[in-house]
Amino acid sequence: DIIPQPLLDQYLSMTDPARAQTVDTEIAKHCAYSLPGVALTLGRQNWHCLKDTYETLASDVQWKVRRTLAFSIHELAVILGDQLTAADLVPIFNGFLKDLDEVRIGVLKHLYDFLKLLHADKRREYLYQLQEFVVTDNSRNWRFRYELAEQLILILELYNANDVYDYLRHIALTLCSDKVSEVRWISFKLVVAILQKFYANSANALGLNFINELVVRFRHCSKWVGRQAFAFICQVGMFSLCFCAHSIW
């Protein structure tokens, strides 16, 4: 009653390899691009009509097809709800995390949007995997690391102070020493956001430990770029660091 069956069958047949030879070489990509709209039209109660097609597209040999799905998986999660997302999308999401950088960037750009839709216990499973985003196929792909820092600033609200200290703090420190200045600048904002997270949650001991680590790692760095990083961190978070310094003395 929602979509005429012949029309739906025509859409589902777009994943047929034979059609790529006779109709359009990028027909699978067009199918992937339209899938969230079709899913929204059908509603989550009819997701079973699209599930096999989605899985077929997610394993397509063309990275452009997988990339298209990676950029929209957070939107599909909203349409399907938490139960279907956990059952059917999380395995595909995990596969995208290990894919080519061209595919991973689609997941990374909307990482916060996807993680916030998961239950807390499932979301916590990704804490260790976040550091894998620091490593890319091409080390000169600095925009990938820049996007990671931006996403982490948002993701901080999804985890408690102890998890931030144990997992995200290390990533932030690594990004602060990046070779590209743009990555370092956004990472300084991340460091300040972490400090604000600690003190907003009354985790003063964690905040103090983090400040001491920043002092040792950057303030007393033998290289000028490290000492400059400390000055920039102070500049970005002057109010926060003054408050923290008051706690020290």
Buried (B, 14 or more C-beta within 10 A) or exposed (E): EEBEEEEBEEBBBBBBEEBBEEEEEBBBBBBBBBBBEBBBEBEBEBBEBBBEBBEBBBEBEBBEBBBBBBBBBBBBBBBBEEEBBBEBBBEBBEBBBEBEBBBBBBBBBBBBBBBBBBEEEBBBEBBEEBBEBBEBEEEEBBEBBBBBBBBBBBBBEBBEBEBBBBBBBEBBBEBBBBEEEEBBBBBBBBBBBBBBBBBEBEBEEBBBBBBEEBEEBBBEBEEEEBBBBBEBBBEBBEEBBEBBEEEEE
